[in-house]
């Protein structure tokens, strides 16, 4: 355990050390020190997953905190490995992405300081099992990510997104404080292990605790309706920060929910049904809005909401299995959720890195202004395509495995109870199928509009070369992982199942484990056959088609195509968008042509999140209107401020006299 804590300390020291280095080597110092820090944190996590023995360090720091247990158990070890690997790859990527900002942005030094601090705080969240200390490291995680998001603070939209993110994070922490306060009062302790004793024969308390946990941790994860910060924060942040936040930081919210489930032990029916309903809604909501966006990073942000929903469906299936004492359903649900958490961490960080490479070269995130980049950025295009195929759950890539297990778990849940559950499960399976269909539509759009066809503007037309190796290397590693995990899924099932073993405490668990493993072995055989067939087809093609003849196809009267006759992102998804019109608030910007020879005309439509349009914005406007009534109190007059202080002191004195 001491090795792990040294690793966390080394992450913090890497950020501190960068403050004393020149800007040209700050990130290099961070990468070198973070490499050793990642190794030190991953080694004990692997030991726990392999041997099943928890590692503990329990110092007694003060009379306030009491004993503060640092425990690496199977659940935390899985998240430790994900956080360490993805964060380290993000730091490598930052060496290339941040080069244009060196010497030009006074925030560069603070960015380099907060980058490893975010990693250290995320790792600390997974091992701290004392409520008070957990809140401290949770707050460090939120604040460090906030400062990373507002790196380009000279932009108004960046500051707005950062403030919204900070507000949402502090709303979430209110519910987490309420959660821990409730359990601490009932148990008389701040330690997680003692919390387990208060739920014996108390289902109402379980429901209340889970409700607070969902509002607190669910806001960090991005469940609907607490998702509204994601579509703003991810586009505002530098791309390597977006990658880390989407891939692992929002997963700390799911970690928090899984930890509470582990404390509750056996969920109630209400918890199980509620989780399933909200997860399906989240997945559908996220992908529907992702399809209708044009900002490449906003598409990926809404897609993160969708994938959090998919992981939530897996967790809900696991909860149903626990409630109905069906260990195979519980194993399928939780393992599918954890598998999807791992897979999403891989392909979503790759997608954000690919989007960052495109932005660095074209200086735009609007895919309507892109196109034709596959010839100019071939390596980035291949890596991005790999991630697009993976996120659409197409075998043999990794996105398929987690959703496959969740589907099996859903179908296994059909036999658990009454017709009411049967209907809910059937609707959930149909919803998950619709999510998969829309994901294909969404990522076909984003790849084809961005990389294929002809350049749609000067932004993409003037691109000459691909990004540098420091950005391509982490993308290449993540691309390889999408295929490795997808093909060798039985091998990766071992640590996944180990991470959730403490949640499923049934005697027949070993048998169920081998049942699921046998299913994945069959999938492995089918994937190998698929890869062999693909290899044979391409080999035969290469042997038979040695000579190629090029000629122009009849163009129906056109000499050659141009960028004005291509599909746009909006036209590509227009048939779907027209069906879903009631779910959106569309904003139109139209300037009609006037006169015989009009000089200017344009048409533009954007989709606004209905929650933001009809809930968030009215609240903000009311708040601004209400607070504006108190502007006179802050008039800059020092005498008035002294008077306010005197009035406060008099009121405090009166209160002491009459209440003391």
N, C-alpha and C positions, 0 to 999 in steps of 0.2 A: 504493500500500500504506500510505503514511503517513496517508492520509485514514481508512482503516479503523481503524488503531491509535488515531487521535485519537477516533474514534467510541467505541471500547471505553473509552478514558480518560474520555470524557464520561459514559458510563453509570455508571462508578465515582464520578465527581464529583457526579453527581445524587444518589446515595445519601448521600455525605458532606455535601453541601449541605443535605439534608433534616434532618440532625441539628441544624442551627442555626436551623431555622424553627419556627414555632408549628405545633401539630398540625393546625390547620385548613387549612394551605396546603402541608404536607409533600408530599402526593401530587400536588398541582397543579404544584409545582416539579419533581418527578420526571417528570411527563408532558411538560412543556415541554422540559426538557433531553433527555429520552429521544427526543423527536420528532426533534431535530437529530442525536442520536447514531444513531438508526435510519437516517436518510437517509445519513449518512456511511458507515455499514457496508454499506448496500444498493448504493450507486452503484458501488463497485469490484467487487462481486459480479456485478452485471449486466454490467459491462464484460467480465469473464472469460467469462461465459456467451455473450455476443454475439460476441466476437472470438476466443475460444479461446486467449488468451495469458495465462499465469500471472503473477500479481503476487507479488514476493518482497521480503522484508526479512530480512537475515541478520546480526544483530549478534553480536559475540564478547564475551560478558558476563563470563565468568570461566574459570579453569582447570578448574573442576568441570563446568560445563555445556558449555564450548567454544562452538562456533557454534550458535546457536538459530534455525533457519529458521522464519520466519513466511511461509507460502505460501498464497495463495488460488488454488486450482485449480478446475476445474469441479465436482468433487464437493463440496468445502467451500463453494463459492459458493452452491450450491443450499440447503444447510442454513443458511447465513448469512441468506439471504432469509427462510426460514421462521421462524427464531428471532427475527429482528428484528421482523417484522410481528406475529406472535402475541404476543410479549412486550409490545410496545407497546400492542396492543389490551387485553391483560390489565391493564396499568397504568391505562388509561382506565376500565375496568370497576371497578377497585379504588376509584376515587374515590367511587362510589356504594355499593359493597358494604361498605366499611370505615367509613362514616359513623357507624353505631351504636357503634363501638368508640372513637371519638375522645374522649379525656379519661377513659376508663374502664379502659383496659388499659395497663399500664406497658410492655408489649412493642410498642406501636404504633411507637415511634421505631426500634427495632431491625428491625421488620418493613419499614419504609420504607427502611432502609439495605440490608438483604439482598436486597430485591426487584430493584433494578437490578444488584446485584453478581452475582446468579444469571445474569442475561442476559449480562453481560460475560464471566463464566466459561464459559458455553456457547459463546459466539462464539469465545473463545480456544481452546477444545478443537478447534474445526474447522480452525484455521489453524496451530497449533503442530505442528511435525514434528521435535521433539527429545524423546526418551523421558523424560528427567528432568523437563523443564519441562512436558511433557504431564501427568505424574502430579501436579504441583503444581496446575495449573489444574483438573484433574479432581477433586482433593480439595477445592478451593475451591467447585466446583460442588456437590459432595455436602454439604459443611458448610453452605453458604448455604441450600440447599433444606431441610436438616434444621431449621434455625432458623425457616424460614418454615412448615414443617409444624406445629411445636409452638407456634404463636402462642397458642392457647387452652390454655396449659399448666396451667391450674387444673383441667382435666378429666383424670381418670385414664386414660381410653381414648386421649386425645391423646398423653400422655407415653408410654404403652405403644407406640402406633403409631410415634412418633418414634424411640424406642430400637430397635424392630425394624428400621425403615428404616435407621438408622445402622449397625446390625450387618451387615445385608445388603450395604450399600454398601462396608463395609470388608472383608467377605469377598470381594467382587468385586474390590476393588483389590489384594488379595493375588495373585489370578490374573493381573491385568494387570501387576503388578510381575514375576511369574515369566515372563510373556510377553516383556516388554522385556529382562529380565535374560538370558534365553536368546538372544534375537536380538543383544543388545549384546555378549555374550561371543563369539558366533560371528563377528560382523562387526568387532569392535573399535571400534565407533562407537555413538553415541546417536542418530544421524540416520536418519530413516525411509528416505531414498533409499539409504543404504548397506546397509540390511537386505535389499534386493532381491537382492543378490549371493549371499547364503548359501543360496538355495533352488534354485540350478541343479543339476539331477540329484540332488535329495535329497527324495524324496516322504515319507519317514518324518518328517523335520523339519517338513514342511508340515503333516502331520496333527497333530503335537504342538503346534505353534504355534497352529493353528486351534482345537484343543481348549482351550488356555488362553484364547484370545481369546473363545471362546463362553462359557466359564464366567465370565469377567470382564465383558465387554461384554453378554453375554446376561442377566446378573443385572440390570444397569441397564435393559435393554430390557424385561424381564419374561417371558422364555421359561420355559416349564415345564421343570424343576421349581423354578426360581429366582424364581418370580413372587410368592411369598407375601407380600411387603411391600406390593404394590400395593393389595390390597383393604382394607388398614388405613390406609395413608398418605393415599390420596386422600380418603376420607371425613373424616379428621381435619383436613386442611389447609383453609384458606379457599378458596372456590371458584375465585377467579382464580389461586391457586397450583396447585390441582388441574388447571385448564385448561392452564396453562403446562407443568406437569410431564408431563401425559399427552400434550399436543399436540407438544411439542418436546424436553423434557428426556430422556424415555425414548428418543427417537429418536437421541440421542447414542450410545446403545448400538448401534443399527443402523449409525450412521455409523462407529463403531469397527470393527464387523465388515466393512463395505464397504472401509474403509481397509486392513485386514489382507488382504482378498481382493486388493486392488490391489497390495499388497506381494508377496504370494505369486505373483501373476501367473496361473498356471494351476493350478486345484485338482486334487486327486486324486479318484478315484471314491468313496473312503470319505467325504471331506468333503461331496461333493454328495449322496450318499444319506442321510448322517446329518442334514444340514440339512433335507432334505425331510421326513424322518420326524418330527423334533422339531417342525418348524413346523406340520405337520398336527395333531399331538397338542396343541400349544399353542392353536391356533385352536379346536379342538373343546372342549378343557377350559375355555377362557375363556368361550365362549358358553353351554355347558351350565350353568355356575355362575351366569352373569349372569341366565339365565332364572329361576333359583330364588331370587333375592335380593329383599328388600323395601326395603332402604336405597337410595335413588335414586342416591347417589354410589358405593355399592358395586357396583351394577349397571353403572355406567359404568366403574368400575375393572376389573371382570372383562371387560367389553367391550374395554377397551384391551389386555388380554392376548390376546383373540381377534384383534384387528386387527394386533397385532405378529406373531401367527402367520401371518396372511394375507400380510403383507409378507415374512415369512420364507419362505413358499412361493415367492413371486416371486424372492427371492434364490436359493433352491435351484434353480429352473428356470434362472436365469442361470448358475449353477455347472455344471449339467448341459450347457448349451450350450457353455461354455468347455471342459469336459473332452472332449466329443465333437466339438469343432471345428465346431460348428454356430452360425454367427454370428446367424442369424435367431432361433433359440431363445434364445440369450444376450441378444439385444437385447429380445425380448419379455419375458423374465423380469425382467431388471434394470429396464427401463423401467416394467413393471407394478408392481414393488416400490416404485420411487421415486415413481411416480404415486400409489400408495396411501399412502405416507408423507405426501405433500403433502395429499392429500384427507382423511386421518385427522386431520391437524393442524388442518384447517379445521372439519370437522363435530364433532370431539370437543371442541375448545375451546368451540364453540358450545353443545354439550350440557351441559358443566360450568357454563358461565355461566348457562344456563337453569335448571339445578338449583340454582345459588346464588341466583338470583332467587326461586325458589319457597321455598327455605329461609329467606331473609331476611324474607319475608312471612308464612310459616306457622310458622316456628321448629321444623320437624320435617323429617327426611329419610326418614321411613317413609311410603311411598306408600299404605299401607293407611289412613292418616289423612287423605288428601287427597281430591281430587275436586271437580268443578264450577269449576275455576279458569279455564276457557276464557272465561267471561263476565266474570270479575273481573281477569284478567291476559291480555287478548286478544293484545297484541303479543308478550309472552313465549311464549304458546301457539303462535302462528304460527311464530316463530323456532325453537322447540323441535321443532315438527312438521317443519319443513324439514330440520333436522338428522337427525331420526328416519328420514325418507324417504331422505336421502342415505346414512346409514350402512347402510341395508338394500340399497344398490346398485341403487336403482330409477332408471332414466333419467327425465328428463334431468339429474338431479343428479350431482354429481361422484363419488360413491362407486362408480358403475357402471364408470367408465373403467378404473381400475387393476385391478379384478377381471376385467374383460373381457379385458385384455391378458394377465393371468396364466393365464386359462382357455385362451386361444389358444396360449400358450407350453406349457402342459401337454399339450394335444392334439398340438402339434408335436413334443413329446418322445417321443410314442409310437413314432416311427419311428427312434429313435436306436440302439437296441441290442437285447438279447435279450428273451425272454419275461419274465425276472425284473423288468427295468425296466418292461416293459409293465404288469405286474400292479401294481407300486408306483405308477406314474403313474395308472392307472385308479382305484386306491383313493384316491389323493390328490385326484383330481378329484371323486370321490364325496363325500369328506370335506369338500371346499370347498363343494360343493352343499348338503350338510347344514348347514354353518355358515351359509350364506345363508338357508336356511329357518328355522333357529332364531333368527337375527337379526331376521327379520320378526316371529316370535312374541314375542321379548323386547321389541322397541320398540313393537309394538302394545300390549303390556301396560303399559309404562311411561307411554306418552302417554295411553292411555284411562283408566287408573286415576287418574292424576294430574290430568288436565285435564277429563275428560268426566264425565257423570253428575251426581249430587248430592254436596254436601260430606259427607264421612264422619265429620267431627269438628269441634270448635270451631276447630281450627287453620286449616282452610280456610274455614269458614263466616264467620269474622270478617274475612277479607281484603276490602278495599274498593277499592283502586287498584293499578295496575301499578307496577313499579319506575321509578325516575327515568331521565332521558335518558342520563346518563353510563353507565348499565348497558345501556340499549337500543341506543345507537349502535354499540358494538362488536359486539353480537349481530346488528344489522341489516347491518353490513358483512360479517360472516362468512356470513350467510344469502345475501347477494347473491353472494358468492364461490362458494358451493356450486352455484349455478345457472350462473354465468359459466364456471367451469372445466368443468362438465359439458357445456355447449353448445359452448364454443369449445375443445374438447379438442385439435384439431390445432394450434392456436396454442400451447398449453401443452406440447405434446409436444416442441417445439424445445428449450426449456431443460432438460426432463427428459432427453432423449436426449443433450444436450451434457454433462450432469453425469456420465453413465456412459461417455462416449466413450473414456476412457483404459483402461477395463476390457476393451473389445472391440476388439482390434487385428487386424482382418482387412481384406484388400484390398476385399472386396465389401460392406463396411459401408455405404457410401453407397447402394448398391442396396437393401440391407435396410432402411435408414432410410426410403427412399421407399415401400417395400412396406408398412411399418407405418403410415406417414403416410397412404397411400391408404386403408387400412382405417379409420383414424380419420375421414377425410373422408367415407367412406360412413356412418359412425356419425353424423357431424354432419348429413348430409342427412336421415337417418331421424329424428333428434331434431327438426330443423326441421319436418318433416312432422307429427310428433307434436304439437308446440306449435301448429302451424297448425290441426290438427284440433280440439284443445282450445279454441282461440280461437273457431273457427266454432261449436262446440257451445254454448259459453256465450253467444255473441252471439245465436244463434237462440233459445235459452232466454229470454234477456232480452227479445227482441222479442215472442215469443209469450206469455210469462207475465207480462203487465203487471199483472194483478190477482191477488192472492192471497186465499184464503179460509181462515180458521183455524177449526178445530173440534176437539173432543176425540174421540180414538179410544176405542172401547169397551175398557174395561180389565179385562174378565173378572171383574167383581165388585169390583175395587179402585177406590176413589175416586181415589186418586193414589199414585204411587210414593213410596218413602222410601229412606233410605240403608241400611236393613237388608236390602233385597231385591236389592241390586246385586251384581254379581260382585266378589269380592275379587281381589287380585293372586294369591293362592295358588290359589283356585278356577279362575282363568283358565288357569293353566299346569298344573293338577292332572293332566290326562290324560298330559301329557309326563313330569311328575315321577314319576308312578307307574311308568312304563316304565323310567326311569333310576335307580330307588331303589338298586340295588347300588353306584352310583358316589358316593353321598352318605352322610354320617353325619348323621342327623336327631336333633335334640334336642327333646324334648317337655316342655311345661310345662302340666300339666292339673290343674284343680281341679274335681272332679265336683260337681254339685248334690246337696244333702242335704236330706232332710225334704220335707214336703208343700209348703212355701212357701220354697224356697231363696233366700237373700239374695245369694249370690255364686257364680259359676261362670265358668270361663274355660278356653279351649283355645288353646295357642300352640305352633307348631313352627318351628324354625329349622334351616337347613342349614349344617353346618360343613364346611370344606374338608378333604377326606380327608388331604391331605398334612400339614396342620397338626394334625389329630386324631391321626394314627398315626405321624407322624415328628417334627414340630417340638415338639409338647407333651411327648412322652416325653423328648426330649433336654433340654428346659428343666427338667423336673422332676428328672431325674437330676443335672443341673448344680447346681440349687438344693440338692438333698440332699447332694451331695458337698461343695459350698462351705460349707454350714452346719456342717460338722465343724471348720472353721477359725475359727469366730466367736470362740472364746475368745482367739485371738491379738490381736484388736482389742478390748481391754477398756477403753480410755480411760485407762490408767495410763501416765503419761509415763515412769516408770522402766523399764517393760517395753519401750517403744519405743526408749529409749536402749540397752537391752540388745540388742535386735535389731540396731541399727546397729553395736554393738561386735562382735557375732558375725560380721556380714557383713564388717567390716573385717579381722578375724582370718583368716577364710576367704580373703579376697582376698590378704592378705599371704602366707599359706601357699601359695596357688596361684602367686604370683609367684616365691617362693623355689624351689619344686620344679619349676616349668615354665619359669622364666625362663632 
